[in-house]
């Protein structure tokens, strides 16, 4: 594991975990990098996946991205949703964003192939807004946030299917994001990564 600090774990509601380089990092980012495991039911996950699959199926996996941040991916932006999916997304938006907060449209959808990955990068506020919220579908992954100036400070977020990660402005200094799967495991988690 990268980082030289002591490993600190913080239990989240349900089977999810957040792991960090130390208690100070976990305390400082307690409300800025949050994962809500089980936000989606299996039926809701199926509804979104079923709606997205025809559009994604028409696309090939790509291995170069305009900013070189993603490898082995399919992506699309979607603004028109079925009534069922729209209700799910509205519930997610209400839970993740404050009243009056400007939301960017359309919804960005990213599908990584089994060996695909997101390279470390800093999301632009112009393109992503001050809050980044997502929904994890289909397979578990780990999102790693590493401080851009202090690489020994990091967080890892377990994203099980149905989880809702939310990252707000204080995580901007932890700008590198790299969801990955593989041999990283979280003690007590049901998912095999």
C-alpha positions as CSV (number, residue, x, y, z in Angstrom):
1,X,0.0,0.0,0.0
2,X,1.3,3.4,-0.9
3,X,1.7,5.9,1.9
4,X,3.9,5.7,5.0
5,X,1.5,6.5,7.8
6,X,-0.3,4.1,10.0
7,X,-3.4,2.5,8.5
8,X,-6.6,3.8,10.1
9,X,-10.1,2.4,9.4
10,X,-13.5,4.0,9.9
11,X,-16.6,1.9,9.7
12,X,-19.5,3.4,7.7
13,X,-23.2,2.3,8.0
14,X,-23.6,-1.2,6.6
15,X,-20.7,-3.2,5.2
16,X,-18.8,-0.3,3.7
17,X,-15.4,1.0,4.8
18,X,-13.2,4.0,4.4
19,X,-9.5,3.5,4.9
20,X,-6.9,6.3,5.3
21,X,-3.3,7.0,6.0
22,X,-4.0,8.1,9.5
23,X,-6.7,9.3,12.0
24,X,-6.0,13.0,11.2
25,X,-6.8,12.5,7.5
26,X,-10.0,10.6,8.4
27,X,-11.1,13.2,10.8
28,X,-10.3,16.1,8.5
29,X,-12.3,14.6,5.6
30,X,-15.0,12.9,7.6
31,X,-17.8,14.9,5.9
32,X,-16.0,15.6,2.6
33,X,-15.5,12.1,1.3
34,X,-18.5,10.0,2.2
35,X,-19.7,6.6,0.9
36,X,-23.3,5.5,1.5
37,X,-23.3,1.7,0.9
38,X,-26.6,0.2,-0.2
39,X,-28.0,3.5,-1.5
40,X,-29.4,1.7,-4.4
41,X,-31.5,-1.5,-4.1
42,X,-30.8,-4.3,-6.5
43,X,-33.9,-3.4,-8.4
44,X,-32.8,0.2,-8.8
45,X,-29.3,-0.8,-9.9
46,X,-30.9,-3.1,-12.5
47,X,-33.2,-0.3,-13.7
48,X,-30.3,2.0,-14.3
49,X,-28.1,-0.7,-15.8
50,X,-30.8,-1.9,-18.1
51,X,-31.4,1.7,-19.4
52,X,-27.7,2.4,-19.9
53,X,-26.7,-0.9,-21.5
54,X,-28.1,-0.3,-25.0
55,X,-26.4,3.0,-25.3
56,X,-23.1,1.7,-24.0
57,X,-23.2,-1.5,-26.0
58,X,-23.0,0.7,-29.2
59,X,-19.7,2.1,-28.0
60,X,-16.3,0.4,-28.1
61,X,-14.0,0.4,-25.2
62,X,-11.4,3.2,-25.7
63,X,-7.8,3.3,-24.6
64,X,-7.0,6.9,-24.9
65,X,-9.0,9.8,-23.4
66,X,-8.9,13.5,-24.3
67,X,-7.0,14.3,-21.1
68,X,-5.3,10.9,-20.9
69,X,-7.0,10.2,-17.5
70,X,-8.9,7.0,-18.4
71,X,-7.9,3.7,-20.0
72,X,-10.2,0.9,-21.1
73,X,-13.5,2.7,-20.9
74,X,-16.8,3.5,-22.5
75,X,-18.6,6.7,-21.7
76,X,-21.6,8.8,-22.5
77,X,-23.5,11.7,-21.3
78,X,-27.2,11.3,-20.7
79,X,-29.9,13.9,-20.1
80,X,-33.1,12.0,-20.9
81,X,-34.1,9.2,-18.5
82,X,-37.1,6.9,-18.0
83,X,-39.4,7.9,-15.2
84,X,-38.1,5.2,-12.9
85,X,-34.4,6.2,-13.5
86,X,-35.2,9.9,-13.1
87,X,-36.8,9.2,-9.7
88,X,-33.6,7.3,-8.6
89,X,-31.4,10.1,-9.8
90,X,-33.5,12.8,-8.2
91,X,-33.3,10.9,-4.9
92,X,-29.5,10.7,-5.3
93,X,-29.3,14.5,-6.1
94,X,-31.5,15.4,-3.1
95,X,-29.3,13.4,-0.8
96,X,-25.9,14.5,-2.2
97,X,-26.4,18.2,-3.1
98,X,-27.4,21.2,-0.9
99,X,-30.4,23.3,-1.7
100,X,-29.8,25.9,-4.3
101,X,-26.5,24.1,-5.4
102,X,-26.1,24.4,-9.2
103,X,-26.2,20.9,-10.8
104,X,-24.3,20.3,-14.0
105,X,-26.2,18.5,-16.8
106,X,-26.2,16.0,-18.4
107,X,-25.2,13.0,-16.2
108,X,-21.8,11.6,-17.1
109,X,-21.8,7.7,-17.4
110,X,-18.5,5.8,-17.3
111,X,-18.1,2.1,-17.8
112,X,-14.6,0.5,-17.2
113,X,-13.7,-2.8,-18.7
114,X,-12.4,-5.4,-16.2
115,X,-8.8,-4.2,-16.7
116,X,-9.7,-0.5,-17.3
117,X,-8.6,2.2,-14.9
118,X,-8.7,5.9,-14.1
119,X,-5.3,7.5,-13.9
120,X,-4.6,9.9,-11.1
121,X,-5.9,13.3,-12.0
122,X,-7.5,16.4,-10.5
123,X,-11.2,17.1,-11.6
124,X,-11.9,20.5,-12.9
125,X,-14.5,22.5,-10.9
126,X,-15.5,24.0,-14.3
127,X,-16.5,20.5,-15.6
128,X,-17.4,18.7,-12.4
129,X,-18.7,21.4,-10.0
130,X,-17.9,21.8,-6.3
131,X,-19.5,18.4,-5.3
132,X,-18.9,15.2,-7.2
133,X,-21.5,12.5,-6.5
134,X,-21.8,9.1,-8.1
135,X,-23.5,5.8,-8.1
136,X,-21.5,2.6,-8.3
137,X,-23.1,-0.1,-10.5
138,X,-22.3,-3.8,-11.3
139,X,-19.0,-4.5,-9.6
140,X,-17.0,-3.4,-6.6
141,X,-14.1,-1.1,-6.8
142,X,-11.8,1.0,-4.7
143,X,-11.5,4.8,-5.2
144,X,-8.1,6.2,-4.0
145,X,-7.7,9.8,-3.1
146,X,-4.1,11.0,-2.7
147,X,-3.1,14.5,-1.5
148,X,-1.5,16.3,-4.4
149,X,1.1,18.0,-2.2
150,X,1.5,15.3,0.5
151,X,1.4,11.9,-1.2
152,X,1.7,10.1,2.2
153,X,-1.9,11.4,2.9
154,X,-4.5,9.3,1.3
155,X,-8.0,7.8,1.5
156,X,-9.4,4.7,-0.1
157,X,-13.2,4.3,-0.5
158,X,-14.8,0.9,-1.0
159,X,-17.5,1.2,-3.7
160,X,-19.7,-1.8,-3.6
161,X,-22.5,-2.1,-6.2
162,X,-25.3,0.3,-5.1
163,X,-23.0,2.6,-3.2
164,X,-23.2,6.4,-3.5
165,X,-19.8,8.2,-3.1
166,X,-19.9,12.0,-2.5
167,X,-16.8,14.2,-2.5
168,X,-16.9,17.9,-1.7
169,X,-14.5,20.8,-1.9
170,X,-12.1,19.8,0.9
171,X,-11.1,16.7,-1.1
172,X,-9.8,19.0,-3.9
173,X,-6.4,18.8,-2.3
174,X,-6.8,15.0,-2.5
175,X,-7.3,15.4,-6.2
176,X,-6.0,12.2,-7.6
177,X,-8.7,9.7,-8.0
178,X,-8.1,6.2,-9.2
179,X,-10.8,3.5,-9.0
180,X,-9.3,0.1,-9.2
181,X,-10.1,-3.5,-8.6
182,X,-7.7,-6.3,-7.9
183,X,-6.1,-7.6,-4.7
184,X,-7.0,-4.8,-2.4
185,X,-9.4,-6.0,0.3
186,X,-11.1,-4.3,3.2
187,X,-11.4,-6.4,6.4
188,X,-15.0,-7.3,7.1
189,X,-16.2,-6.4,3.6
190,X,-18.4,-8.9,1.7
191,X,-17.0,-8.0,-1.7
192,X,-14.0,-9.7,-3.2
193,X,-11.9,-7.2,-4.9
